[in-house]
């Protein structure tokens, strides 16, 4: 099967213009995606549900991340493979990659939706729901989980659309759902008095709308043409796609492990402190969603470079790979530094957006932002490195970069430091979780430098 037209990237295009063309829609699209959960938390926090409502939605976040891990593994893997295929002029593998990815996602999403409906209560309890928040958490989660097939397919197809050279359309598809969600949230929560269920319904209706917009694109894509044969799973291509997307999977599972550890330790050591168990979990939930905004910008920039990396690496244009990497690196540094300054200088402004709380709530929230997010710049660089190596097919490097910060460093620190502090200074164990983050960032940065510097030296030979 011949390609319908030349790929949107060539080996001669200006890299700065290409990166701007692809990154701006990617950043916007990911920010819009992040709005789904953030908007829910803003409206919930400012409703009668307050910070307990935010804590309830927060404990469902790790399970949603597990679902996303499968979707983005297939979606990002397929996107990387599509870009590499374009550089190699391998059009036959391209359409099989897309069809196989969609079929695999349908199967996975249905299985996950069924499991989550049956095990909603134990899942929410496992991830930190208290006696006060369990009922709300289960109510919210069951509605969201029922629509996993739409949500996962939306994420997979959106990645493929970006790799097909249509980042603006991918952004538009996400924007439709976000606008619908923003409109319906106040209607369902405040006007119809549906409470936390209203937030869930607003979210899933928006997701379905975005899914339909993405599905429509595949009737006339740019660089491949789908047939019935495309959707018959190809084992070799699926394995290649998954191998390229495994770094994304690991990153998402890392977030789940991190959330599980944090929610359990925050609840335990929060109860031993003056803050209690619910305030730390609520703050952590908000903090995670705020960081998602920063992460979306940094990730959007490097995802904008993904097709450029993949195409030029496949075409063996290493000079263009290096130049693209430098531009992405500089942009990521700017994003991280600006975000860090905001978190350090005016955290109370951000916290206030998600509703008010008592003095203890405000105290812990400000402290958490200033300590936990103090090295956000390094966190962004670590995530950027993982996506870069994934884009050029270096799966092992990508997995190491994905694991080092959250799993290898942060998780044991988040368990050990609170215990050590609580043992020596009762009531301060909760602070250990906050300090674990910047320490993990520093160690991870050292490992990232050990990966990238030798790689680019070898690339220059």
N, C-alpha and C positions, 0 to 999 in steps of 0.2 A: 504494500500500500504506500503510495507516494504522499509526501506531506502536501497539505492543501496550499501552503505558501511558505516562504522563507521565515525562519524563526525571527522573533522581534529583536534579537540580539545578533550582532555580527562582530567579527574580530577587529573591525575598524572604527566602530562607533566611539564617540567621546565618552570616557568612563564616568566623568563627573556628571554629565547630562543623563547618562543611563541610570546612574545610582539615584539621582534626584527623581527621575521618572518612575523608578520602581519603589524607592523607599518611602516617598511621601504617601502614596496610596496604602502601602503596607502598614506604616505607622498609624495612619488614620483608621484603617480597618481594624487593627488590633486594639486601638484605643476605644473604638466603638464597641468591640467585643467586650472589653473590660467594663464598659459602662453598664452592661447587663446586671452584674452583681453589685456594682457601686451604687447605681441608682436605687436598687432595691434597699440597700443598707441606709442610704440617705433618707428615703421616705419612711422606712421602718423605724429608724432611730428618732425621727421627728414625729412619730405617731405615738399613740398611747402604749405601744409595745416597748418603746425605749431601748435601752442597751440590752435588755434581756432578749428582745426580738433579734437584735444584731448577733448576739451570742448563738441564738438558735439557727440562724442562717449560716453562721460561721462554721458550725460543726458539720454541716452538710458539704462544705467546700472540699474537704479531702476526697470524699467519694466521687464527687463530680470531677476532680482532678484525675482519678483513676480511669474514669470513662474517657476523659480527654487524652490520657496517655495512649490509649489504643488508637483513637482517631488521629491524633497528631503524628503518631508513629507511622501510620499508613500515609497520611496526607503529606507530611514533610518529606518522608522517604520517597514518595511518588514525585513530589516537586523537584527534589534533587536529581532523581533518575531522569525525569523529563528534560531537565536542563543539560545533563550529561549526554543524553541521547541526541539532543539538538546539536551539540558540539561535534558529535560523531556522525551526524546525518543518519541516525538509525530511527527511521519513522515507524517501522513495523513494531518495534518494542514499545514505542510511545503510547499507541492506542491500547495495547494490551495492558500496559501498566495502569492506565486510567481505569479501564473496565474491571480489571482484577481488584484494584483498590476499592472501588465502589462496592463490588460484590462482597468482599471480605468485611467491609465496614457494616453492611446491612446485617450480616450474620452475627458479628460481634455485638452490635448495638442491641439487637433483640435479646440476646442472652443476658447482657448486663441489665437491661430494663426489667426482665423477669426476676433476676436475682435480687435486685434492689427493692422491688415491690415486696418480696417475701421476707427479706431480712432488714427492712428499714429500721425497726426498733433496735436490734443489736448493733447495727452499723452506727446509728446516732449515739448510742450509749458508749460504744468503743471510742468514738472520736470526741468525747468530752461533754456530751449533753448532761446537764444536771437535772435534778428533780423538777426544778422550775422551768427548764427550757426543753425537756424531752418531747412533750406533746407538740409544741410549736415546730420543733425541728423535724419530727416525723411527718407532720402535715405538709410542710414546705417541700421536704425531700421527695415524698411519694408522687407529688404532682410533677416535679421537675424530672424525676427518673422515668416516668411513664413516657416522656417525649425524647428519651435518649436517641432513638433511631433518627429523628429529625436533626437533633443537635450534633450528633457525631458526623452524620453525612454532610451537614452544613460546613463543619470544620475541615473535613477531608476535601470536599469539592472547592472550598475557598482557596486552599493551598494550591490545588491543581490549576485553578483559574489564574492565580498570580504567576505560576511557572509557565503558563501558556502565553504570557505576554500581555495579560489584561488586568494589571493591578488596580486600575481605576474601577473596573466593573466589580472586582472582588470587594473593594471598599464600598461601592454603592449597595451591594447586596447586604453587607453588614449594617450599613446606615439605615436601611429600611426597617430592619428588626429593632434597632436601638431606638429609633424615633417612636415606633409603635409601643415599645416597652415604657418609654418615658411618658407617653400620653396616658397609657392605661394604668400605670402605677398609682397616681393620685386618685384616679376614678375608682379603682377597685378597693384601695386601702381606705381612703377618706370618705368618698361619696357613697359607695355601696357597703362600706364597713365589713369587708371580707377579711380584714386583718392580714396575717402572714400568708394565707392562701391566695389573697389578692395579688401579693407580690409575686408568688409563684406562677399564677395564671398570666400575669402581664409578661413575665419572662418567656414562658413557653410559646405564647402567641407570637411574640416578636421573633423567636427562633424559627418557628414554622414559616413565617413570612420570608425570612432571609434564606431558608432552605429552598423555597419555591423559586426565588430569584436566582440562586445558584444553579438549580436544576435546569432552568430555562436556558442558561448559557451553553449547556452541553449539546444543544440541538445544532449549534453552529460555532464550534471552537475554531481557533486560528491554525494550529499546527498539527492537528490529528483529526481523524474522523472515526466516530464510534459506530460499530455494527453489533449485531447480536453476538458475533464471535468474540468481540472485545470483552464481554462480561463473563465468559467462561474462564474460571480461575486458571492462571498459568503459574505452576508451582515455582519454576525457576525465577520468573519475574517477581512473584510475591516475596520469595526469599531475599532477592536483591533489594527490593523496596523496603522490606522490614529491616534489613541490615543497615541501610542508609538512614532509616528513621529511628533506629534503636537508641540513639543519643537523646532524641526528643522524648522517647518513652521513659528512659532512665531519669531524665530531668523531671518529668511529671511525677513519676513514682517517688523521686526524691522529695518533691513537695509534699506528697502524701505522708511519707515517713516523718518528714520534718513537722508537719501539722499534727500528726498523731503524737509524736514525742512532746511537742510544745503544749498541746491541749492537755495531755495527761500531767505533765510537770507543772504547767501553769495552774491547773486545778488543784493539784496536791499542795504545792508550795504557796499558792495563793491563799488556801484555807489556813495555812500556818502563819500567814502574814496578816497585816491590818486590812488588806484589800479584799479578802474573801475569794472564793473560786470563780465567780461570774465576771467581775470587773476585768481581771487579766485576760480571760478568753475573749470577751467583747472587744477589748483594746487590740488584742492580737489579730482578731478578725478584721477590724478596720485597717490596722497597719498593713496587713497582707494585701488588702484590696487597693490601698494607696500605693504600695510598692508595685502592684500590678500595672499601674499607670506608667511608672518609670520603666518597668521591665518591658512593657509594650512598645514604648518609644525606642529603647535600645535594641530590642529584638526586631522591631519593624525595620530599622536601619540595616541590620545585617541580613535580614530576610530579603530586603530589597537588593542586596548584593548577591544573594544566593544564586539566581540564574546567571549572573555575570561570572561569579566564581566557577560554577559548574560548566558553563559553556566554554570558557577560556581554558580551564583545566583539561576538559575533554579534547579541546583543539590544541593543547600543548602550548598555549600562549602564556607562559609563566610570568612574563613581564607585566601583563595586564592583571594577573592574579595578585601580584605584589602591590601594584598601584591601587587596586580596589580595596585591598586589605588596609592600606594606610588611611585611605579616606574614611572607611568604616570605623577604624580605630579612633581617629581624631574626633569624629562625630559622637561616638560612644563616650569618650572622655568628657566632652562638653555636657552631655546629658547627665552623666553621673555627678559631675561637680555641681551643676546647678541644683539638682535634686537634693544633694547633701546639704547645701547651703540653706535651702528652704526648710528641711527637716530640723536643722540645728538652730536656725534663727527664729522661726515662727511656727512651731509645731501646733500651737494652740489654735491657729487659724484653720488648719486642716481638720483638726479634731472637732472644732465647732460645727463644721459642715454636717457631721453625722449625728447631730443632736447634743444636748447637754447632759451633764451628770453631776453627781455631788463632788465635793472637794477631793475625796480620795480617788475618784474616777479620773478627774483632771490631772491630779498629781502623777498617777501611774502612767497615764497616756503620754504626758509630756516627757517623762523619764524614758519610757519605752522608745519613743521616736528618736530621741537624741542619742541613746546608747545603741539600740538594736540596728538602726539604720545609719550609723555614723560612717561606715565604709561602703556605702551604696555604690560608689564609683567602681570599686574593685568587684563587687558582685556583678555589675553590668558587664565588666570586661571578661569575667569568667564565663558568663552565659554567651557572650558574643563569640568567644573562642570555640565553644562547643558547636555552635551553629556553623561557624566557618569550616571546621574540619568535617562536619557532616555534609556540607555543600560540595566538597571535593571528593567525597567517598572515603575519607579516612575515619572509618567507624570506630576503631580502637581508640584513637586520639580523642574523638568526640565523646566517647563513653567516659574516658578518664576525666575529661574536663567537666562532664556533667555530674560525675560522682563526687569529685574531690571536695567541693565546698559543703554541700548539704549532708551527704551520707558519711563520708570518711572523716570529716572534721567536725561539723556542727553537731551531729547527732550524739556522739559520745561526750562532747563538751557540755551539751545541754542536759545530760544526765549526771555527769560528774561534778561540774561546778556548783549547781544548786545544792547538792548533797554536802559538798565541802563547806560552803558558806553557812548553810543551816546548822551544821554540826558545830561550827565555831562561833557563829553569831545568830542565834535563833530569831526567826522572823525575816531574815535577809536572803533566804534561799532563792526566792523569786528573782532576785537581781542576777543570779548566776546565769539564768536563761538569756537575759538581755546581753550580758558580756560575752556569751558564747559566740554570738554572731560576728562581731568584729575580729575576734581571734581567728575564727574559721576563715574569714575573708583574707587575712594576712597569709595564712598557710597556703590557701588555695592559689593566691597570686604567685607565690614562689613556684608552685608546681606548673602553673600556666606558662610562666617564663621559661621553664625547663623544656616545655613542649614546643613552644612557638619559635624560640630563637634558633635551636638546631634545625628545625624544619625549614625555615626560610634561608638559612645558610646553605643547606643542602639543595634547596630549590634554585639558588643562584648559580650553582655549579653547572 
